Protein backbone atom coordinates (compact mmCIF):
# COMPACT_ATOMS: atom_id res chain seq x y z
CA UNK A 1 0.00 0.00 0.00
CA UNK A 2 2.81 2.44 0.84
CA UNK A 3 4.53 1.66 -2.47
CA UNK A 4 1.39 2.60 -4.43
CA UNK A 5 1.00 5.87 -2.51
CA UNK A 6 4.67 6.71 -3.08
CA UNK A 7 4.34 5.98 -6.82
CA UNK A 8 1.20 8.14 -7.04
CA UNK A 9 2.90 11.02 -5.20
CA UNK A 10 5.96 10.73 -7.44
CA UNK A 11 3.77 10.74 -10.56
CA UNK A 12 1.84 13.81 -9.38
CA UNK A 13 5.10 15.65 -8.65
CA UNK A 14 6.47 14.74 -12.08
CA UNK A 15 3.34 15.92 -13.91
CA UNK A 16 3.19 19.14 -11.88
CA UNK A 17 6.83 19.85 -12.66
CA UNK A 18 6.32 19.24 -16.36
CA UNK A 19 3.29 21.51 -16.48
CA UNK A 20 5.11 24.21 -14.55
CA UNK A 21 7.93 24.18 -17.10
CA UNK A 22 5.43 25.06 -19.86
CA UNK A 23 3.90 27.99 -18.00
CA UNK A 24 4.65 31.52 -19.07
CA UNK A 25 5.99 34.34 -16.93
CA UNK A 26 5.71 38.10 -17.42
CA UNK A 27 8.98 38.10 -19.39
CA UNK A 28 8.84 34.63 -20.96
CA UNK A 29 6.09 33.03 -23.03
CA UNK A 30 4.64 29.58 -22.55
CA UNK A 31 4.76 27.14 -25.44
CA UNK A 32 1.14 27.89 -26.35
CA UNK A 33 1.73 31.63 -26.27
CA UNK A 34 4.71 31.30 -28.62
CA UNK A 35 2.52 29.43 -31.09
CA UNK A 36 -0.31 31.96 -30.71
CA UNK A 37 2.10 34.85 -31.28
CA UNK A 38 3.53 33.17 -34.37
CA UNK A 39 0.03 32.91 -35.80
CA UNK A 40 -0.69 36.58 -34.99
CA UNK A 41 2.59 37.68 -36.59
CA UNK A 42 1.78 35.71 -39.74
CA UNK A 43 -1.75 37.13 -39.91
CA UNK A 44 -0.46 40.70 -39.48
CA UNK A 45 2.22 40.27 -42.16
CA UNK A 46 -0.34 38.77 -44.55
CA UNK A 47 -2.82 41.58 -43.88
CA UNK A 48 -0.15 44.22 -44.43
CA UNK A 49 1.02 42.59 -47.67
CA UNK A 50 -2.53 42.48 -49.03
CA UNK A 51 -3.23 46.13 -48.14
CA UNK A 52 -2.75 48.27 -51.24
CA UNK A 53 -0.81 51.49 -50.80
CA UNK A 54 1.40 50.31 -47.93
CA UNK A 55 5.00 49.36 -48.63
CA UNK A 56 4.85 46.52 -46.12
CA UNK A 57 8.13 44.95 -47.23
CA UNK A 58 9.88 47.64 -45.17
CA UNK A 59 7.85 46.88 -42.02
CA UNK A 60 8.91 44.28 -39.47
CA UNK A 61 6.40 42.65 -37.16
CA UNK A 62 7.14 41.11 -33.76
CA UNK A 63 4.57 39.75 -31.32
CA UNK A 64 4.87 39.02 -27.59
CA UNK A 65 1.81 37.85 -25.65
CA UNK A 66 -0.54 39.41 -28.21
CA UNK A 67 1.22 42.77 -28.21
CA UNK A 68 2.51 43.64 -31.69
CA UNK A 69 5.55 45.81 -32.40
CA UNK A 70 5.64 47.43 -35.83
CA UNK A 71 9.00 48.84 -36.92
CA UNK A 72 10.55 49.98 -40.17
CA UNK A 73 9.90 52.71 -42.69
CA UNK A 74 7.04 54.00 -44.83
CA UNK A 75 6.72 56.96 -47.17
CA UNK A 76 3.84 58.87 -45.57
CA UNK A 77 2.01 59.42 -42.28
CA UNK A 78 -1.09 57.90 -43.92
CA UNK A 79 0.76 54.62 -44.58
CA UNK A 80 1.98 54.57 -40.97
CA UNK A 81 -1.55 55.07 -39.65
CA UNK A 82 -3.07 52.53 -42.06
CA UNK A 83 -0.47 49.91 -41.10
CA UNK A 84 -1.42 50.34 -37.45
CA UNK A 85 -5.14 50.15 -38.26
CA UNK A 86 -4.70 46.96 -40.30
CA UNK A 87 -2.70 45.44 -37.43
CA UNK A 88 -5.34 46.35 -34.84
CA UNK A 89 -8.00 44.62 -36.95
CA UNK A 90 -6.24 41.24 -36.81
CA UNK A 91 -7.84 38.83 -34.35
CA UNK A 92 -5.70 38.11 -31.30
CA UNK A 93 -3.92 41.48 -31.32
CA UNK A 94 -4.18 42.99 -27.84
CA UNK A 95 -2.07 46.12 -28.39
CA UNK A 96 0.05 47.77 -31.08
CA UNK A 97 3.33 49.62 -30.52
CA UNK A 98 3.80 51.55 -33.76
CA UNK A 99 7.49 52.44 -34.16
CA UNK A 100 7.29 52.87 -37.95
CA UNK A 101 9.26 55.88 -39.12
CA UNK A 102 8.84 58.10 -42.18
CA UNK A 103 11.48 58.00 -44.86
C-alpha positions as a printed NumPy array, in Angstrom:
array([[  0.   ,   0.   ,   0.   ],
       [  2.815,   2.443,   0.841],
       [  4.529,   1.664,  -2.466],
       [  1.394,   2.603,  -4.43 ],
       [  1.004,   5.869,  -2.508],
       [  4.666,   6.706,  -3.083],
       [  4.337,   5.979,  -6.817],
       [  1.198,   8.144,  -7.04 ],
       [  2.903,  11.017,  -5.202],
       [  5.962,  10.731,  -7.439],
       [  3.774,  10.741, -10.562],
       [  1.841,  13.81 ,  -9.377],
       [  5.098,  15.648,  -8.65 ],
       [  6.469,  14.736, -12.083],
       [  3.34 ,  15.916, -13.906],
       [  3.189,  19.14 , -11.878],
       [  6.827,  19.855, -12.662],
       [  6.325,  19.237, -16.357],
       [  3.289,  21.506, -16.48 ],
       [  5.106,  24.209, -14.552],
       [  7.925,  24.177, -17.103],
       [  5.426,  25.06 , -19.864],
       [  3.897,  27.994, -18.001],
       [  4.648,  31.521, -19.068],
       [  5.994,  34.338, -16.929],
       [  5.707,  38.099, -17.422],
       [  8.979,  38.095, -19.387],
       [  8.844,  34.634, -20.964],
       [  6.092,  33.032, -23.026],
       [  4.642,  29.584, -22.547],
       [  4.756,  27.141, -25.436],
       [  1.138,  27.885, -26.347],
       [  1.734,  31.63 , -26.267],
       [  4.711,  31.301, -28.619],
       [  2.519,  29.432, -31.092],
       [ -0.306,  31.963, -30.714],
       [  2.103,  34.848, -31.279],
       [  3.534,  33.165, -34.371],
       [  0.027,  32.914, -35.805],
       [ -0.689,  36.576, -34.986],
       [  2.589,  37.685, -36.586],
       [  1.785,  35.707, -39.745],
       [ -1.749,  37.13 , -39.905],
       [ -0.464,  40.702, -39.479],
       [  2.218,  40.274, -42.156],
       [ -0.335,  38.773, -44.548],
       [ -2.822,  41.578, -43.884],
       [ -0.146,  44.224, -44.429],
       [  1.016,  42.594, -47.67 ],
       [ -2.533,  42.484, -49.029],
       [ -3.228,  46.13 , -48.137],
       [ -2.747,  48.266, -51.237],
       [ -0.813,  51.489, -50.803],
       [  1.398,  50.306, -47.926],
       [  5.   ,  49.356, -48.634],
       [  4.85 ,  46.515, -46.115],
       [  8.132,  44.953, -47.232],
       [  9.883,  47.636, -45.172],
       [  7.853,  46.882, -42.015],
       [  8.915,  44.284, -39.468],
       [  6.398,  42.646, -37.16 ],
       [  7.138,  41.107, -33.764],
       [  4.568,  39.747, -31.318],
       [  4.868,  39.015, -27.589],
       [  1.806,  37.855, -25.653],
       [ -0.544,  39.407, -28.211],
       [  1.224,  42.773, -28.213],
       [  2.514,  43.638, -31.687],
       [  5.553,  45.806, -32.404],
       [  5.643,  47.428, -35.833],
       [  9.002,  48.838, -36.919],
       [ 10.552,  49.976, -40.171],
       [  9.902,  52.706, -42.688],
       [  7.04 ,  54.004, -44.832],
       [  6.721,  56.96 , -47.173],
       [  3.839,  58.873, -45.565],
       [  2.005,  59.423, -42.283],
       [ -1.094,  57.896, -43.924],
       [  0.757,  54.623, -44.582],
       [  1.977,  54.572, -40.974],
       [ -1.551,  55.073, -39.651],
       [ -3.067,  52.531, -42.059],
       [ -0.467,  49.908, -41.099],
       [ -1.424,  50.342, -37.449],
       [ -5.137,  50.146, -38.265],
       [ -4.696,  46.961, -40.297],
       [ -2.7  ,  45.441, -37.434],
       [ -5.342,  46.346, -34.836],
       [ -8.003,  44.622, -36.952],
       [ -6.236,  41.236, -36.807],
       [ -7.838,  38.829, -34.347],
       [ -5.701,  38.11 , -31.297],
       [ -3.918,  41.476, -31.323],
       [ -4.178,  42.989, -27.842],
       [ -2.073,  46.122, -28.393],
       [  0.053,  47.767, -31.078],
       [  3.326,  49.623, -30.515],
       [  3.805,  51.555, -33.755],
       [  7.485,  52.439, -34.161],
       [  7.287,  52.871, -37.948],
       [  9.261,  55.883, -39.123],
       [  8.838,  58.099, -42.18 ],
       [ 11.485,  58.003, -44.864]])
